[in-house]
Amino acid sequence: MENAAVIPARFASTRLPGKPLLSDTGKPLIQHVVEAARRAKSLRRVIVATDDDRIADAVRAFGGEVAMTRADHPTGTDRVAEVAATISNAAIIVNVQGDEPEIEGSSIDRLITLLQEDPDAPMATLATPIRDEAVYRDPSCVKVVASTRGRALYFSRSPIPFHRDAAPDFADPAAPAALLHLGIYAYRRDFLLRIGELPRSPLEAAEKLEQLRVLEAGLPIALGIVDEPSIGIDTPEDYRRFVERHRRRHGA
């Protein structure tokens, strides 16, 4: 059995059209994501899942593996599941976002280890301590609370946990006031293939968070904590800053 990463990639983006093919660093963004995922020691394959020939051609041009998928998938998870159905010898599938060019290979390895150490959990995800109160209050930043077993108790766009008696200390590294959820998941392949059969839940509908469907069905999600988040690319300004960081690292 092997472990694989699948990277869903669409050409359309409301805030940054053609995002996977932006190439101001000399490489398309999707190539940076693939190369970052390949640094994980526990993966045998890294596959880009797309319905766009332009993205597929770019991936093939740098020697990446690509799988063409249907164009009507409502979520990236559904696109990843279509590819997972073709990998019969896969044990664990990691869903790596196509706009995460700085994802750490060690974070992917951590996800896979979480599932190996928690055989009852069908999926795993990551979080990082929140060090900024603005992030804690921002509804676009998803928070998560964890059990002592290292499992997710709840995800919310609201500030959780709510600190009733005193303002939380976001500067204390020993006691994080809250955790920021990171949008990367690992699934056992058999669970990924049937996750779409779970009924859409009231909590999912309220918060607009797919992972709540799993918790509301009574299934555990293993949760790992990492020190730093990777930085996703959502806007032109995000991409500009990424290009600047890349040039500083590589002396360009």
C-alpha positions as a printed NumPy array, in Angstrom:
array([[  0.   ,   0.   ,   0.   ],
       [  1.165,   3.533,  -0.726],
       [  0.296,   7.079,   0.278],
       [ -0.476,   9.732,  -2.306],
       [ -1.109,  13.465,  -2.388],
       [ -3.761,  14.814,  -4.733],
       [ -3.737,  18.521,  -5.545],
       [ -7.052,  19.837,  -6.937],
       [ -6.42 ,  22.728,  -9.322],
       [ -8.952,  24.906, -11.152],
       [ -8.253,  27.665, -13.651],
       [-11.218,  29.783, -12.556],
       [-10.747,  31.932,  -9.465],
       [-12.886,  34.902,  -8.506],
       [-10.043,  36.901,  -6.992],
       [ -7.111,  35.528,  -8.993],
       [ -8.045,  33.99 , -12.367],
       [ -5.545,  31.533, -13.81 ],
       [ -3.846,  31.222, -10.411],
       [ -2.176,  27.804, -10.971],
       [ -0.333,  29.118, -14.035],
       [  1.035,  32.398, -12.634],
       [  4.759,  32.263, -13.356],
       [  6.486,  35.408, -12.077],
       [  9.04 ,  33.206, -10.266],
       [  9.958,  31.434, -13.494],
       [  7.761,  28.465, -12.583],
       [  3.972,  28.131, -12.585],
       [  2.459,  28.244,  -9.12 ],
       [  1.204,  24.669,  -9.44 ],
       [  4.808,  23.508,  -9.935],
       [  5.815,  25.105,  -6.637],
       [  2.978,  23.223,  -4.911],
       [  3.974,  19.894,  -6.465],
       [  7.634,  20.381,  -5.557],
       [  6.689,  21.27 ,  -1.966],
       [  4.517,  18.147,  -1.644],
       [  7.288,  15.972,  -3.063],
       [  9.442,  16.912,  -0.081],
       [  7.204,  14.766,   2.121],
       [  9.021,  11.531,   2.903],
       [  5.867,   9.435,   3.295],
       [  4.406,   9.967,  -0.189],
       [  4.879,   7.748,  -3.203],
       [  2.889,   9.871,  -5.663],
       [  1.88 ,  13.518,  -6.073],
       [ -0.967,  13.974,  -8.561],
       [ -2.548,  17.186,  -9.832],
       [ -6.302,  16.794, -10.372],
       [ -7.761,  19.231, -12.89 ],
       [-10.415,  19.618, -15.57 ],
       [ -8.423,  22.247, -17.482],
       [ -6.124,  21.336, -20.374],
       [ -3.937,  24.407, -19.793],
       [ -3.123,  23.29 , -16.263],
       [ -2.626,  19.69 , -17.38 ],
       [ -0.199,  20.782, -20.11 ],
       [  1.778,  22.914, -17.634],
       [  2.069,  20.004, -15.186],
       [  3.226,  17.602, -17.874],
       [  5.775,  20.18 , -19.065],
       [  7.646,  20.082, -15.743],
       [  7.342,  16.301, -15.429],
       [  4.453,  16.202, -12.977],
       [  1.682,  13.623, -12.828],
       [ -1.791,  14.83 , -13.759],
       [ -5.256,  13.281, -13.695],
       [ -8.093,  14.783, -15.73 ],
       [-11.368,  14.964, -13.809],
       [-14.954,  15.949, -14.445],
       [-15.731,  19.66 , -14.579],
       [-18.867,  19.538, -12.431],
       [-17.381,  18.785,  -9.003],
       [-18.882,  21.099,  -6.361],
       [-15.813,  20.866,  -4.08 ],
       [-12.134,  20.06 ,  -4.222],
       [-12.793,  17.044,  -2.009],
       [-15.051,  15.56 ,  -4.686],
       [-12.32 ,  16.093,  -7.287],
       [ -9.771,  14.395,  -5.037],
       [-12.151,  11.493,  -4.456],
       [-12.544,  10.931,  -8.202],
       [ -8.779,  10.512,  -8.507],
       [ -8.555,   8.384,  -5.354],
       [-11.009,   5.924,  -6.898],
       [ -8.368,   5.13 ,  -9.541],
       [ -5.565,   4.455,  -7.006],
       [ -6.55 ,   1.032,  -5.729],
       [ -3.322,   0.43 ,  -3.82 ],
       [ -3.436,   3.694,  -1.851],
       [ -3.877,   3.565,   1.927],
       [ -3.997,   7.295,   2.672],
       [ -4.805,  10.212,   0.372],
       [ -3.679,  13.736,   1.299],
       [ -5.658,  16.646,  -0.122],
       [ -3.111,  19.437,  -0.683],
       [ -4.549,  22.803,  -1.698],
       [ -3.374,  23.975,  -5.123],
       [ -2.545,  27.433,  -3.806],
       [ -0.152,  26.351,  -1.022],
       [  3.313,  26.643,  -2.617],
       [  5.06 ,  26.804,   0.771],
       [  3.466,  23.791,   2.431],
       [  6.046,  21.897,   4.477],
       [  6.733,  18.295,   3.587],
       [  6.928,  17.605,   7.32 ],
       [  3.315,  18.794,   7.701],
       [  2.168,  16.218,   5.148],
       [  4.19 ,  13.543,   6.923],
       [  2.581,  14.594,  10.219],
       [ -0.901,  14.101,   8.776],
       [ -0.104,  10.591,   7.649],
       [  1.436,   9.751,  11.021],
       [ -1.73 ,  10.967,  12.76 ],
       [ -3.82 ,   8.4  ,  10.893],
       [ -1.289,   5.659,  11.458],
       [ -1.342,   6.333,  15.21 ],
       [ -5.14 ,   6.729,  15.483],
       [ -6.632,   3.746,  13.637],
       [-10.211,   4.719,  14.513],
       [ -9.987,   8.144,  12.854],
       [-10.966,   8.152,   9.16 ],
       [ -9.377,  11.534,   8.477],
       [ -6.864,  13.996,   9.908],
       [ -6.113,  17.696,   9.661],
       [ -3.784,  20.328,  11.147],
       [ -3.98 ,  23.495,  13.216],
       [ -1.555,  26.134,  14.474],
       [ -1.63 ,  28.448,  17.51 ],
       [ -3.237,  31.84 ,  16.914],
       [ -0.865,  34.669,  17.842],
       [ -2.975,  37.59 ,  16.65 ],
       [ -6.325,  38.625,  18.115],
       [ -7.472,  39.901,  14.707],
       [ -7.198,  36.349,  13.358],
       [ -9.133,  35.043,  16.362],
       [-11.973,  37.5  ,  15.653],
       [-11.964,  37.135,  11.843],
       [-14.848,  34.909,  10.589],
       [-12.87 ,  34.043,   7.459],
       [-10.291,  32.346,   9.707],
       [-11.605,  28.986,  10.894],
       [-10.877,  28.047,  14.495],
       [-10.804,  24.563,  16.006],
       [-10.812,  23.185,  19.549],
       [ -9.145,  19.889,  20.403],
       [ -9.589,  17.069,  22.877],
       [ -6.817,  15.689,  25.052],
       [ -6.744,  12.697,  22.678],
       [ -5.654,  14.927,  19.831],
       [ -8.979,  14.993,  18.019],
       [-11.052,  17.89 ,  16.785],
       [-14.037,  18.724,  18.978],
       [-15.486,  21.522,  16.839],
       [-14.65 ,  23.928,  14.025],
       [-16.128,  27.409,  13.83 ],
       [-15.825,  30.79 ,  12.188],
       [-16.624,  32.272,  15.59 ],
       [-13.94 ,  32.864,  18.239],
       [-13.588,  29.53 ,  20.041],
       [-12.943,  28.831,  22.794],
       [-14.698,  31.906,  24.159],
       [-12.661,  33.308,  27.054],
       [-15.377,  34.444,  29.449],
       [-13.451,  35.883,  32.384],
       [-10.457,  37.598,  30.789],
       [ -9.05 ,  38.547,  27.424],
       [ -6.842,  35.753,  26.076],
       [ -3.083,  36.214,  25.97 ],
       [ -2.082,  35.611,  22.375],
       [  1.596,  36.148,  23.161],
       [  1.941,  33.16 ,  25.504],
       [  3.644,  30.355,  23.541],
       [  3.104,  27.857,  26.342],
       [ -0.674,  28.149,  26.371],
       [ -2.203,  29.021,  22.986],
       [ -5.401,  31.012,  23.411],
       [ -6.906,  29.394,  20.333],
       [ -6.045,  27.265,  17.294],
       [ -6.295,  28.225,  13.643],
       [ -7.445,  25.407,  11.383],
       [ -5.246,  24.744,   8.359],
       [ -7.061,  23.553,   5.256],
       [ -5.119,  20.385,   4.557],
       [ -6.591,  16.915,   5.09 ],
       [ -5.539,  13.294,   4.983],
       [ -8.148,  10.579,   4.411],
       [ -8.192,   6.839,   4.535],
       [ -8.999,   5.988,   0.95 ],
       [-12.101,   3.944,   1.71 ],
       [-13.561,   6.792,   3.761],
       [-12.771,   9.39 ,   1.095],
       [-14.659,   7.332,  -1.479],
       [-17.817,   7.363,   0.63 ],
       [-17.598,  10.768,   2.302],
       [-20.027,  12.128,  -0.271],
       [-22.643,   9.695,   1.027],
       [-22.776,  11.44 ,   4.403],
       [-25.851,  13.687,   4.587],
       [-25.223,  17.429,   4.622],
       [-25.553,  18.448,   8.247],
       [-27.204,  21.445,   9.929],
       [-23.897,  22.557,  11.45 ],
       [-22.179,  22.362,   8.071],
       [-24.958,  24.46 ,   6.543],
       [-24.742,  27.043,   9.32 ],
       [-20.956,  27.478,   9.378],
       [-20.329,  26.577,   5.71 ],
       [-17.619,  24.128,   6.799],
       [-17.574,  20.668,   5.199],
       [-15.616,  19.048,   8.013],
       [-18.551,  19.557,  10.387],
       [-20.48 ,  16.971,   8.362],
       [-17.967,  14.382,   9.562],
       [-18.124,  15.432,  13.227],
       [-21.911,  15.651,  13.222],
       [-22.04 ,  12.102,  11.879],
       [-20.141,  11.038,  15.002],
       [-16.844,  10.304,  13.254],
       [-13.513,  11.432,  14.742],
       [-11.029,  13.746,  13.039],
       [ -7.416,  13.431,  14.218],
       [ -5.824,  16.838,  14.792],
       [ -2.136,  17.726,  14.756],
       [ -0.593,  21.006,  15.877],
       [  2.221,  22.618,  13.869],
       [  4.193,  25.713,  14.809],
       [  3.617,  27.799,  11.711],
       [  0.921,  27.894,   9.02 ],
       [  1.717,  27.762,   5.342],
       [  0.505,  30.813,   3.453],
       [ -2.155,  30.274,   0.807],
       [ -2.416,  32.405,  -2.318],
       [ -5.881,  33.936,  -2.66 ],
       [ -5.313,  37.443,  -4.042],
       [ -2.879,  39.291,  -6.327],
       [ -1.26 ,  40.775,  -3.216],
       [ -0.762,  37.286,  -1.727],
       [  0.952,  36.2  ,  -4.92 ],
       [  3.148,  39.315,  -5.046],
       [  4.355,  38.654,  -1.498],
       [  5.046,  35.009,  -2.333],
       [  7.14 ,  36.05 ,  -5.34 ],
       [  9.102,  38.444,  -3.126],
       [  9.757,  35.714,  -0.536],
       [ 10.827,  33.308,  -3.263],
       [ 13.267,  35.812,  -4.756],
       [ 14.786,  36.556,  -1.343],
       [ 15.279,  32.848,  -0.64 ],
       [ 16.874,  32.197,  -4.001],
       [ 18.876,  35.408,  -4.294],
       [ 17.026,  36.657,  -7.361]])
